[in-house]
Amino acid sequence: AAALADPDNPPLTEVELDRLESARRVRRARAATGLSQARFAAAFRINIGRLRDLEQGRTQADSALLAYLTVILTEPEAVARALATGGA
């Protein structure tokens, strides 16, 4: 009750919690590859500024990007092959 009443430290909103969960998912996918932000962004054709914003929780990934990250997490070689053969 005291925490909820503290005006200097309000609880996170649902939107803020969703953004933090999105950031964790993005960081987890990148960490699984062992790549830096710059190399991950280049390898998987994700804008580096967008990747940084996502990882820092400034923006939230949409469902398409979350799906793409899931594929990267489970089949990174398949994604790399698809991108190398012209799949833009």
Secondary structure as UniProt FT lines:
FT   HELIX           2..5
FT   TURN            7..8
FT   HELIX           14..33
FT   HELIX           37..44
FT   HELIX           48..55
FT   TURN            56..57
FT   HELIX           63..74
FT   HELIX           76..84
FT   TURN            85..86
//
